[in-house]
Amino acid sequence: MLPSCLRAQNPLKVSSRWSRALWSRGAVNSPSLSLHTPTPFSSFRSSFQLKFQRSFSYSSTRNAIQNTQKDILDAERRFFSTNKSQSESSKELPTLAPKSVGIWLMASSTLVFAIIVVGGVTRLTESGLSITEWKPVSGILPPLTQAQWEEEFEKYKATPEFKLLNHSFQLQDFKRIFYMEWGHRVLGRLIGVAFVGPLVYFTVKKRISKPLAIRLSGLALLIGAQGGLGWYMVKSGLDDALMETPGAVPRVSQYRLAAHLGLALLLYAGMFSSGLAIIKEWKYATGAKWMGLTTSAFNEALNSPAVMRFRARSWVLTGLVFLTALSGAFVAGLDAGLLYNEFPLMGGRLAPPKDELMSPAYAKRADGSDKWWRNIFENPTTVQFDHRVLAMTSYLGTSILFLRARSMRAILPPLTRTAVTAAFAMVNVQLLLGITTLLHLVPVPLAAAHQAGSVMVLSGMIHVLLTLRRPGAAAKAWRALHMQRLKGGTKN
């Protein structure tokens, strides 16, 4: 009966229902004290019966029921108050974030996922340089009149992109790319409002612990930094120096693009992991098993050397997946996907010639000491080769992890095995999307799906890691209280 208490919005109403349930379900089940509803066959009640029933309301049994009702109400108040236990020890229980906080964080991560995909489409359609100014407040509205549209178009005509690539654009062409970039920026503002507003509310209402509030405040600051980094990236494509560089293509710096994507992935990972962890801990605190096991069985599994090695490998693989996604930003920034549109070979061989991978043409120092790292980050051929190597390594690593999970069925938590299987399925889809995108010369729908797939693979690995962590102290404390209040409940 207590789980319904924990979900109740009004403890007083719940207690009233419980008190009625106590009467109706035989809380007072002594035959000599039972109350019977008159039947149609009863024509009268004796005065003795009426007096007996009236006296019953003041009996010791009635007082016992009231005391039980009071105990239930006290338990509810302890759970829904500021987490101060009124138990005999008078200790303060740690704050346990409610499930609503987890749902809000998951919704916020979904918005970040959406803006990553929209940002990819914005780049693929070459719309990112259409807005030449950064106005965080007034820029929320697009041009509303013909004069305003003409003014924005004139600003775009002064950019290197228009002069070198889009000099044949008409106003309608400009509107198409403008709205794509404008939508991307508006979605970024929406994420800021949707995250900061609830964060302030939950913090003021003390629904989240201080460490969690600090961590989420850090994410809020990163959202603001992401907006500034986005404009810093766009500025690199508006530099007039591009007009003076022979063979230059007006596009944003691949370094800034990678930083912009990397920060977006960090924001997503922070929101997604925090939200999922809160939801799992809430379920655990209200009686559910932890990752499909009892607490003692989970601790025993996690202390196993084999599981400890499995968790360490999962961390390494998650980092590799993140690095692979980041390398994709360099492929996109340099249009490296338009080279070597074949797989698994590159020009009929597993790797391009060495002079292509490490061309001295990319070195800027007289002694050529910067040749190796500039080729890694600035040579389209090397960038694509690196992305292939990282992608295949991630795929093989996930496959090995999947096979290892199957061989450890007896000791791995059930939810861990499920999460690994899901991650393996996602990485297979992602591999097919990547190959198809390459073979078809990077069409927008496939390339956007490939970018979305990278986030899904990262999500799968984050879920694997979450299934290999112990519940927090707050969840353990509230679960202990919950188990104490369950009739016949046991701590596990």
C-alpha positions as CSV (number, residue, x, y, z in Angstrom):
1,M,0.0,0.0,0.0
2,L,2.9,2.4,0.6
3,P,4.0,2.9,-3.0
4,S,0.7,4.6,-3.7
5,C,1.4,6.8,-0.7
6,L,4.7,7.8,-2.2
7,R,3.0,8.8,-5.4
8,A,0.2,10.8,-3.7
9,Q,-0.1,14.5,-4.3
10,N,-2.3,15.1,-1.2
11,P,-1.3,13.0,1.9
12,L,-4.4,14.0,3.8
13,K,-6.7,12.7,1.1
14,V,-4.6,9.5,0.8
15,S,-4.8,8.9,4.6
16,S,-8.5,9.3,4.5
17,R,-8.8,6.7,1.8
18,W,-6.5,4.4,3.8
19,S,-8.6,4.9,7.0
20,R,-11.7,3.9,5.0
21,A,-9.8,0.9,3.6
22,L,-8.8,-0.1,7.1
23,W,-12.5,-0.3,8.1
24,S,-13.8,-1.9,4.9
25,R,-11.0,-4.5,4.6
26,G,-11.3,-5.8,8.1
27,A,-8.8,-3.8,10.1
28,V,-11.2,-4.4,12.9
29,N,-12.0,-8.0,12.4
30,S,-13.1,-9.1,15.9
31,P,-16.5,-10.8,15.5
32,S,-17.7,-9.1,18.6
33,L,-16.8,-5.7,17.4
34,S,-17.8,-5.9,13.7
35,L,-20.1,-3.3,12.2
36,H,-22.8,-4.5,9.9
37,T,-24.7,-2.5,7.3
38,P,-28.5,-3.0,7.7
39,T,-30.0,-5.3,5.2
40,P,-33.5,-4.9,3.6
41,F,-34.6,-7.8,5.8
42,S,-33.9,-5.9,9.0
43,S,-36.9,-4.0,10.1
44,F,-35.5,-2.5,13.3
45,R,-32.4,-2.1,15.4
46,S,-32.5,-2.7,19.1
47,S,-31.5,0.2,21.3
48,F,-28.8,-2.0,22.7
49,Q,-27.2,-2.3,19.3
50,L,-27.3,1.5,18.7
51,K,-25.8,2.2,22.1
52,F,-23.1,-0.4,21.4
53,Q,-22.1,1.2,18.1
54,R,-22.0,4.7,19.6
55,S,-19.8,3.5,22.4
56,F,-17.5,1.8,19.9
57,S,-16.3,5.1,18.5
58,Y,-14.6,5.8,21.8
59,S,-13.2,2.4,22.3
60,S,-9.5,1.4,22.4
61,T,-9.9,-0.2,19.0
62,R,-11.0,3.1,17.5
63,N,-8.0,4.8,19.1
64,A,-5.7,2.1,17.6
65,I,-7.0,2.8,14.2
66,Q,-6.5,6.5,14.6
67,N,-2.9,5.9,15.8
68,T,-2.3,3.8,12.7
69,Q,-3.7,6.5,10.5
70,K,-1.5,9.1,12.2
71,D,1.6,6.9,11.6
72,I,0.8,6.7,7.9
73,L,0.3,10.4,7.7
74,D,3.7,11.0,9.4
75,A,5.4,8.7,6.9
76,E,3.9,10.6,4.0
77,R,5.0,13.9,5.5
78,R,8.5,12.7,6.0
79,F,8.7,11.7,2.3
80,F,7.1,14.8,0.8
81,S,8.6,17.4,3.2
82,T,12.1,18.8,3.0
83,N,13.3,15.3,3.7
84,K,13.6,15.7,7.5
85,S,13.0,12.4,9.2
86,Q,10.9,12.5,12.3
87,S,12.0,9.0,13.3
88,E,13.4,8.1,16.7
89,S,17.0,8.9,15.6
90,S,15.8,12.4,14.4
91,K,18.4,12.3,11.6
92,E,18.0,14.3,8.5
93,L,17.5,12.2,5.4
94,P,19.4,13.3,2.2
95,T,17.4,15.0,-0.5
96,L,16.1,12.6,-3.1
97,A,15.3,14.2,-6.4
98,P,11.7,13.3,-7.5
99,K,11.0,11.5,-10.8
100,S,9.8,14.8,-12.3
101,V,13.3,16.1,-12.2
102,G,14.5,13.1,-14.2
103,I,11.8,13.5,-16.7
104,W,12.6,17.2,-17.2
105,L,16.3,16.4,-17.7
106,M,15.4,13.7,-20.2
107,A,13.2,16.2,-22.1
108,S,16.1,18.7,-22.1
109,S,18.5,16.1,-23.5
110,T,15.9,15.4,-26.2
111,L,16.0,19.1,-27.2
112,V,19.8,19.0,-27.3
113,F,19.6,15.9,-29.5
114,A,17.2,17.8,-31.8
115,I,19.5,20.8,-32.1
116,I,22.5,18.6,-32.9
117,V,20.5,17.1,-35.8
118,V,19.2,20.6,-36.9
119,G,22.8,21.9,-36.7
120,G,23.9,19.1,-38.9
121,V,21.3,19.9,-41.5
122,T,22.1,23.6,-41.3
123,R,25.7,22.8,-42.2
124,L,24.8,20.3,-44.9
125,T,22.5,22.8,-46.6
126,E,25.3,25.5,-46.2
127,S,22.9,27.8,-44.3
128,G,25.0,28.6,-41.3
129,L,26.6,31.8,-42.7
130,S,23.3,33.4,-43.7
131,I,22.9,35.4,-40.5
132,T,25.8,37.8,-40.2
133,E,25.1,39.1,-36.7
134,W,24.6,37.7,-33.3
135,K,21.7,39.3,-31.4
136,P,20.7,37.0,-28.5
137,V,17.6,38.9,-27.6
138,S,16.3,40.9,-30.6
139,G,17.4,38.2,-33.0
140,I,14.6,35.9,-31.9
141,L,12.4,37.5,-34.5
142,P,13.0,37.1,-38.2
143,P,12.6,39.9,-40.7
144,L,8.9,40.8,-40.8
145,T,8.7,43.3,-43.7
146,Q,10.1,43.5,-47.2
147,A,12.4,46.3,-46.2
148,Q,13.9,44.2,-43.3
149,W,14.4,41.2,-45.7
150,E,16.2,43.5,-48.1
151,E,18.4,44.8,-45.4
152,E,19.4,41.3,-44.2
153,F,20.1,40.2,-47.8
154,E,22.4,43.2,-48.3
155,K,24.4,42.1,-45.3
156,Y,24.7,38.6,-46.7
157,K,25.8,40.0,-50.1
158,A,28.9,41.4,-48.3
159,T,30.1,38.0,-47.1
160,P,32.7,35.8,-48.8
161,E,30.2,33.0,-49.2
162,F,27.9,35.1,-51.4
163,K,30.8,36.6,-53.4
164,L,32.5,33.3,-54.1
165,L,29.7,30.7,-54.1
166,N,26.2,32.2,-54.0
167,H,26.5,35.3,-56.1
168,S,23.5,34.1,-58.2
169,F,21.2,34.0,-55.1
170,Q,17.9,35.8,-55.2
171,L,15.9,36.9,-52.2
172,Q,13.8,33.7,-52.1
173,D,17.0,31.6,-52.1
174,F,18.3,33.7,-49.2
175,K,15.1,33.3,-47.2
176,R,15.5,29.5,-47.5
177,I,18.9,29.3,-45.9
178,F,18.1,32.2,-43.5
179,Y,15.2,30.3,-42.0
180,M,17.3,27.2,-41.5
181,E,19.9,29.1,-39.5
182,W,17.3,31.1,-37.7
183,G,15.5,28.0,-36.6
184,H,18.7,26.6,-35.3
185,R,19.4,29.7,-33.2
186,V,15.8,29.8,-31.8
187,L,16.0,26.2,-30.8
188,G,19.1,27.1,-28.8
189,R,17.3,29.8,-27.0
190,L,14.4,27.5,-26.3
191,I,16.8,25.0,-24.7
192,G,18.2,27.7,-22.4
193,V,14.7,28.7,-21.2
194,A,13.5,25.2,-20.9
195,F,16.5,24.3,-18.8
196,V,17.2,27.3,-16.6
197,G,13.6,28.0,-15.6
198,P,12.8,24.5,-14.1
199,L,16.3,24.4,-12.6
200,V,15.6,27.6,-10.6
201,Y,12.2,26.2,-9.5
202,F,13.6,22.9,-8.4
203,T,16.4,24.6,-6.5
204,V,14.3,27.1,-4.7
205,K,11.8,24.4,-3.8
206,K,14.6,22.2,-2.5
207,R,13.6,19.3,-4.7
208,I,17.2,18.6,-5.6
209,S,20.3,18.3,-3.5
210,K,23.0,20.9,-3.3
211,P,25.6,18.9,-5.2
212,L,23.1,18.1,-8.0
213,A,22.0,21.8,-8.1
214,I,25.7,22.8,-8.6
215,R,26.2,20.2,-11.3
216,L,23.1,21.3,-13.2
217,S,24.1,24.9,-12.8
218,G,27.3,24.0,-14.5
219,L,25.3,22.6,-17.4
220,A,23.3,25.9,-17.5
221,L,26.5,27.8,-17.9
222,L,27.7,25.5,-20.7
223,I,24.4,26.3,-22.5
224,G,25.3,30.0,-22.5
225,A,28.9,29.2,-23.5
226,Q,27.6,27.1,-26.3
227,G,25.7,30.1,-27.8
228,G,28.9,32.2,-27.7
229,L,31.0,29.4,-29.2
230,G,28.4,29.0,-32.0
231,W,28.8,32.7,-32.9
232,Y,32.6,32.4,-32.7
233,M,32.4,29.5,-35.1
234,V,30.2,31.4,-37.6
235,K,32.6,34.4,-37.5
236,S,35.4,32.2,-38.9
237,G,33.3,31.8,-42.1
238,L,32.7,35.5,-42.4
239,D,36.3,36.6,-42.4
240,D,37.2,38.7,-45.4
241,A,40.7,37.2,-45.4
242,L,39.1,34.3,-47.2
243,M,38.8,36.5,-50.3
244,E,42.6,36.9,-50.4
245,T,43.5,33.2,-50.0
246,P,43.9,31.3,-53.3
247,G,41.5,28.4,-53.6
248,A,39.9,29.1,-50.2
249,V,36.3,27.9,-49.6
250,P,34.1,30.1,-47.5
251,R,33.2,27.8,-44.6
252,V,33.6,27.8,-40.8
253,S,36.8,26.6,-39.1
254,Q,36.8,22.8,-38.6
255,Y,38.4,23.3,-35.2
256,R,35.6,25.6,-34.0
257,L,33.0,23.3,-35.6
258,A,34.4,20.3,-33.6
259,A,34.5,22.3,-30.4
260,H,30.8,23.4,-31.0
261,L,29.7,19.8,-31.6
262,G,31.8,18.4,-28.7
263,L,30.3,20.9,-26.3
264,A,26.8,19.9,-27.5
265,L,27.6,16.2,-27.0
266,L,28.9,17.0,-23.5
267,L,25.6,18.9,-22.7
268,Y,23.6,16.0,-24.0
269,A,25.6,13.4,-22.1
270,G,25.3,15.4,-18.8
271,M,21.5,15.9,-19.1
272,F,20.8,12.3,-20.4
273,S,22.9,10.6,-17.7
274,S,21.6,12.7,-14.9
275,G,18.0,12.3,-15.9
276,L,18.2,8.6,-16.4
277,A,20.1,8.1,-13.1
278,I,17.5,10.1,-11.2
279,I,14.6,8.1,-12.6
280,K,16.3,4.8,-11.8
281,E,17.1,5.9,-8.2
282,W,13.6,7.0,-7.7
283,K,12.2,3.7,-8.7
284,Y,14.8,1.9,-6.5
285,A,13.8,4.1,-3.5
286,T,10.1,3.2,-4.0
287,G,10.7,-0.5,-4.0
288,A,12.0,-1.6,-7.4
289,K,15.1,-3.8,-7.8
290,W,18.4,-2.2,-8.8
291,M,19.3,-3.1,-12.4
292,G,17.2,-6.2,-12.1
293,L,18.9,-7.5,-9.0
294,T,18.5,-7.2,-5.3
295,T,20.9,-4.8,-3.7
296,S,23.0,-7.5,-2.1
297,A,23.2,-9.5,-5.4
298,F,24.1,-6.3,-7.4
299,N,26.9,-5.4,-4.9
300,E,28.2,-9.0,-5.2
301,A,28.2,-8.8,-9.0
302,L,29.9,-5.4,-9.0
303,N,32.7,-6.6,-6.7
304,S,33.5,-9.4,-9.1
305,P,36.9,-8.8,-10.9
306,A,35.4,-9.8,-14.2
307,V,32.6,-7.2,-13.9
308,M,35.1,-4.6,-12.8
309,R,37.1,-5.2,-15.9
310,F,33.9,-5.1,-18.0
311,R,33.1,-1.7,-16.5
312,A,36.5,-0.3,-17.2
313,R,36.3,-1.5,-20.8
314,S,32.9,0.1,-21.1
315,W,34.3,3.5,-20.0
316,V,37.1,3.2,-22.6
317,L,34.7,2.3,-25.3
318,T,32.4,5.3,-24.4
319,G,35.4,7.6,-24.7
320,L,36.2,6.1,-28.1
321,V,32.6,6.6,-29.3
322,F,32.8,10.2,-28.2
323,L,36.1,10.7,-30.0
324,T,34.7,9.1,-33.2
325,A,31.8,11.5,-33.2
326,L,34.1,14.4,-32.7
327,S,36.3,13.3,-35.7
328,G,33.1,13.4,-37.8
329,A,33.0,17.1,-37.2
330,F,36.4,17.4,-38.9
331,V,35.1,15.3,-41.8
332,A,32.1,17.6,-42.1
333,G,34.1,20.8,-41.7
334,L,36.5,19.9,-44.5
335,D,33.9,18.1,-46.8
336,A,36.2,15.1,-46.5
337,G,33.2,12.8,-47.1
338,L,33.3,13.8,-50.8
339,L,36.6,12.0,-51.2
340,Y,37.2,8.3,-51.7
341,N,33.5,7.4,-52.0
342,E,34.1,3.7,-51.7
343,F,34.3,1.2,-48.8
344,P,36.3,-0.5,-47.3
345,L,39.1,0.5,-49.7
346,M,40.4,4.0,-50.4
347,G,41.6,4.2,-54.0
348,G,41.9,0.4,-54.3
349,R,43.9,0.0,-51.1
350,L,43.2,-0.1,-47.4
351,A,45.0,3.2,-46.8
352,P,45.9,6.0,-49.2
353,P,49.6,6.5,-50.1
354,K,51.8,7.9,-47.4
355,D,52.5,11.1,-49.3
356,E,48.7,11.8,-49.4
357,L,48.3,11.1,-45.7
358,M,51.3,13.2,-44.6
359,S,51.6,15.8,-47.3
360,P,54.2,18.5,-46.7
361,A,51.9,21.0,-48.3
362,Y,50.0,21.4,-45.0
363,A,53.0,22.4,-43.0
364,K,53.3,26.1,-42.2
365,R,56.6,26.1,-40.3
366,A,59.9,26.3,-42.3
367,D,61.2,23.2,-40.6
368,G,58.0,21.2,-41.3
369,S,57.7,20.3,-37.6
370,D,53.9,20.9,-37.7
371,K,53.3,18.6,-40.7
372,W,52.1,15.6,-38.7
373,W,49.4,17.3,-36.7
374,R,48.2,19.7,-39.4
375,N,47.7,16.7,-41.7
376,I,45.7,15.0,-39.0
377,F,43.3,17.9,-38.6
378,E,43.5,19.8,-41.9
379,N,44.2,17.3,-44.7
380,P,40.8,15.9,-45.9
381,T,42.3,12.6,-47.0
382,T,43.9,12.0,-43.5
383,V,40.8,13.2,-41.7
384,Q,38.6,10.7,-43.6
385,F,41.0,7.9,-43.0
386,D,41.2,8.7,-39.3
387,H,37.4,8.7,-39.0
388,R,37.2,5.3,-40.7
389,V,39.8,3.9,-38.3
390,L,38.1,5.3,-35.3
391,A,34.6,4.2,-36.5
392,M,35.8,0.6,-37.2
393,T,37.6,0.4,-33.9
394,S,34.4,1.6,-32.1
395,Y,32.4,-1.0,-34.0
396,L,34.8,-3.8,-33.2
397,G,35.0,-2.7,-29.5
398,T,31.2,-2.7,-29.2
399,S,31.0,-6.1,-30.9
400,I,33.5,-7.6,-28.5
401,L,31.7,-6.0,-25.5
402,F,28.5,-7.6,-26.7
403,L,30.1,-11.1,-27.0
404,R,31.7,-10.6,-23.6
405,A,28.3,-9.7,-22.1
406,R,26.8,-12.9,-23.5
407,S,29.6,-15.0,-21.9
408,M,29.0,-13.3,-18.6
409,R,25.3,-13.9,-18.4
410,A,25.6,-15.5,-15.0
411,I,27.2,-12.5,-13.2
412,L,26.2,-9.4,-15.2
413,P,23.1,-7.5,-14.0
414,P,20.1,-8.3,-16.4
415,L,19.7,-4.6,-17.3
416,T,23.4,-4.4,-18.2
417,R,23.0,-7.2,-20.7
418,T,20.0,-5.5,-22.2
419,A,21.8,-2.2,-22.5
420,V,24.8,-3.8,-24.2
421,T,22.6,-5.5,-26.7
422,A,20.9,-2.2,-27.5
423,A,24.2,-0.4,-28.0
424,F,25.4,-3.2,-30.3
425,A,22.2,-2.9,-32.4
426,M,22.7,0.9,-32.6
427,V,26.3,0.7,-33.7
428,N,25.3,-1.7,-36.5
429,V,22.8,0.8,-37.8
430,Q,25.3,3.6,-37.5
431,L,27.9,1.6,-39.5
432,L,25.4,1.0,-42.3
433,L,24.4,4.7,-42.3
434,G,28.0,5.8,-42.5
435,I,28.9,3.5,-45.4
436,T,25.7,4.4,-47.3
437,T,26.3,8.1,-46.7
438,L,29.9,7.8,-48.1
439,L,28.8,5.7,-51.2
440,H,26.1,8.2,-52.1
441,L,28.2,11.3,-51.9
442,V,26.8,12.6,-48.6
443,P,23.1,13.3,-49.3
444,V,21.5,15.5,-46.7
445,P,19.0,13.0,-45.3
446,L,21.5,10.2,-44.9
447,A,24.2,12.5,-43.5
448,A,21.8,13.9,-40.9
449,A,20.7,10.4,-39.9
450,H,24.3,9.5,-39.5
451,Q,24.9,12.4,-37.2
452,A,21.8,11.4,-35.2
453,G,23.1,7.9,-35.1
454,S,26.3,9.0,-33.4
455,V,24.3,10.5,-30.6
456,M,22.3,7.3,-30.2
457,V,25.4,5.1,-30.0
458,L,26.8,7.5,-27.3
459,S,23.4,7.2,-25.5
460,G,23.6,3.4,-25.6
461,M,27.1,3.4,-24.0
462,I,26.0,5.9,-21.3
463,H,23.2,3.6,-20.5
464,V,25.6,0.7,-20.2
465,L,27.7,2.7,-17.7
466,L,24.6,3.7,-15.7
467,T,23.7,0.0,-15.2
468,L,27.1,-0.6,-13.6
469,R,26.9,2.0,-10.9
470,R,25.6,1.6,-7.3
471,P,22.6,3.6,-6.1
472,G,23.3,6.9,-4.4
473,A,23.1,7.4,-0.6
474,A,19.8,9.3,-0.8
475,A,18.1,6.5,-2.7
476,K,19.4,3.9,-0.2
477,A,18.2,6.0,2.8
478,W,14.7,6.5,1.3
479,R,14.5,2.9,0.3
480,A,15.3,1.9,3.9
481,L,12.4,4.1,5.1
482,H,10.1,2.7,2.5
483,M,10.9,-0.9,3.4
484,Q,10.3,-0.2,7.1
485,R,6.8,1.1,6.3
486,L,5.8,-1.8,4.1
487,K,3.8,-4.4,5.9
488,G,6.0,-7.5,5.9
489,G,8.6,-5.8,3.8
490,T,12.2,-6.7,3.8
491,K,15.3,-4.8,3.0
492,N,17.2,-6.2,0.0
